[in-house]
Amino acid sequence: MLATCLIPLSYGGAHLDGWGKAAIFFDTDGSLNISRLHKLLMSRLRRLLGPDNDIVYLDELATRCLKNLHVFRATSSLQLAITLLHLPRYHATDSRLHDQEIGLVIIDSLSAFYWRDRYSLEQLRDAADGPSTNLPPNPSYHVVNALHRLR
């Protein structure tokens, strides 16, 4: 889906059947490999445009496609939620993005902070003298709420 989002609808008279839109990628576990994504784009473009195209031409097109990818590396659930909440402002003010439509928002992986969040809540629960009703909500609640607002 990411490649389809980034690849243009057509290029140089050839119909590529892509979306030609921007993609927002939240790499919460640090597993995004841009080099691998570039190779996947090159392979896809070679298949779409034909194997007789110059490798430099395909490399240039794949690099152009990657300019529509915006990567954020959140280090906590709360940072992810705040970034999601501010995504419309980023969309409006970033010169590379404000003229484009966001076609895809990817969070890889939404569960990256699960154990850290759970540990923090357990620590708060253990430290609470009274009932645990005064504890803050699970940080993933804020992420889900931010996604709902973004939608």
C-alpha positions as CSV (number, residue, x, y, z in Angstrom):
1,M,0.0,0.0,0.0
2,L,2.8,2.4,0.8
3,A,4.4,1.9,-2.7
4,T,1.0,2.4,-4.3
5,C,0.4,5.6,-2.3
6,L,3.8,7.1,-3.3
7,I,3.9,6.1,-7.0
8,P,2.2,8.7,-9.3
9,L,-0.8,7.9,-11.3
10,S,1.3,8.3,-14.5
11,Y,4.8,9.3,-15.4
12,G,6.3,10.1,-18.8
13,G,3.2,9.0,-20.6
14,A,3.1,5.6,-18.8
15,H,0.1,4.7,-16.6
16,L,1.5,3.6,-13.3
17,D,-1.8,3.2,-11.4
18,G,-0.4,4.8,-8.2
19,W,-2.1,7.3,-6.0
20,G,0.5,10.0,-6.2
21,K,-0.1,11.1,-2.7
22,A,1.9,11.7,0.4
23,A,2.3,9.1,3.1
24,I,2.9,9.7,6.8
25,F,4.9,6.8,8.5
26,F,5.2,6.6,12.3
27,D,8.2,4.3,12.8
28,T,7.7,3.5,16.5
29,D,10.0,0.5,16.7
30,G,12.7,1.7,14.4
31,S,12.2,-1.0,11.8
32,L,11.7,1.2,8.7
33,N,14.5,0.6,6.2
34,I,14.5,3.4,3.6
35,S,17.1,1.6,1.5
36,R,14.8,-1.5,1.3
37,L,11.8,0.6,0.5
38,H,13.8,2.3,-2.3
39,K,14.6,-1.1,-3.7
40,L,11.0,-2.2,-3.5
41,L,9.9,0.9,-5.4
42,M,12.6,0.3,-8.0
43,S,11.3,-3.2,-8.5
44,R,7.7,-2.1,-8.7
45,L,8.5,0.6,-11.2
46,R,10.6,-1.7,-13.3
47,R,7.6,-4.1,-13.5
48,L,5.2,-1.2,-14.3
49,L,7.5,0.5,-16.9
50,G,9.1,-2.5,-18.4
51,P,12.6,-4.0,-17.9
52,D,14.2,-2.1,-20.7
53,N,14.2,1.2,-18.8
54,D,17.5,2.7,-17.7
55,I,18.4,2.0,-14.1
56,V,19.2,5.6,-13.5
57,Y,15.8,6.7,-14.7
58,L,14.1,4.2,-12.3
59,D,16.3,5.3,-9.5
60,E,15.4,8.9,-10.1
61,L,11.7,8.1,-10.2
62,A,11.9,6.0,-7.0
63,T,13.8,8.8,-5.2
64,R,11.1,11.3,-6.3
65,C,8.5,9.0,-4.9
66,L,10.3,8.8,-1.6
67,K,10.1,12.6,-1.3
68,N,6.4,12.2,-0.6
69,L,7.2,10.0,2.5
70,H,7.2,11.8,5.8
71,V,8.7,9.7,8.6
72,F,8.2,10.4,12.3
73,R,10.0,8.4,15.0
74,A,7.9,8.6,18.2
75,T,9.5,7.3,21.4
76,S,6.4,7.0,23.5
77,S,2.7,6.6,23.3
78,L,2.2,10.2,24.4
79,Q,4.6,11.5,21.9
80,L,2.8,9.6,19.2
81,A,-0.5,11.0,20.3
82,I,0.7,14.5,20.3
83,T,2.3,14.2,16.9
84,L,-0.9,12.8,15.5
85,L,-2.9,15.7,17.0
86,H,-0.5,18.2,15.4
87,L,-0.4,16.4,12.0
88,P,-3.0,18.8,10.4
89,R,-0.7,21.8,11.4
90,Y,2.3,20.0,9.9
91,H,0.3,19.3,6.8
92,A,-0.6,23.0,6.4
93,T,2.8,24.4,7.1
94,D,5.4,22.0,5.6
95,S,6.3,23.3,2.2
96,R,6.8,19.7,0.8
97,L,3.4,18.6,2.0
98,H,0.9,21.5,2.0
99,D,0.1,21.1,-1.7
100,Q,-0.5,17.4,-1.4
101,E,-3.2,15.2,-0.1
102,I,-2.2,12.6,2.6
103,G,-3.2,9.3,1.2
104,L,-1.9,7.0,4.0
105,V,-1.0,7.2,7.7
106,I,0.9,4.2,8.9
107,I,1.8,3.4,12.5
108,D,4.4,0.6,12.7
109,S,3.8,-0.7,15.3
110,L,0.9,0.5,17.5
111,S,1.9,-1.9,20.2
112,A,5.6,-0.8,20.4
113,F,5.0,1.0,23.7
114,Y,2.6,-1.5,25.3
115,W,4.9,-2.9,27.9
116,R,6.5,0.4,28.9
117,D,3.0,1.9,29.2
118,R,1.7,-1.0,31.2
119,Y,4.7,-0.8,33.6
120,S,4.2,2.9,34.2
121,L,0.5,2.4,35.0
122,E,1.4,-0.5,37.3
123,Q,3.9,1.7,39.1
124,L,1.3,4.5,39.5
125,R,-1.3,2.0,40.7
126,D,1.1,0.6,43.3
127,A,2.1,4.1,44.5
128,A,-1.5,5.2,44.8
129,D,-2.7,5.4,48.4
130,G,-6.4,5.6,47.6
131,P,-8.6,4.1,45.0
132,S,-7.1,3.7,41.6
133,T,-9.9,5.8,40.0
134,N,-7.7,8.9,40.1
135,L,-5.1,7.3,37.8
136,P,-4.5,8.7,34.3
137,P,-5.9,6.7,31.4
138,N,-3.7,4.2,29.6
139,P,-1.5,6.2,27.2
140,S,-2.8,4.2,24.3
141,Y,-6.2,5.8,24.9
142,H,-4.6,9.1,23.9
143,V,-3.3,7.6,20.7
144,V,-6.7,6.2,19.8
145,N,-8.3,9.5,20.6
146,A,-5.8,11.3,18.4
147,L,-6.4,8.9,15.5
148,H,-10.2,9.5,15.9
149,R,-9.7,13.3,15.7
150,L,-7.3,12.9,12.7
151,R,-9.9,10.8,10.9
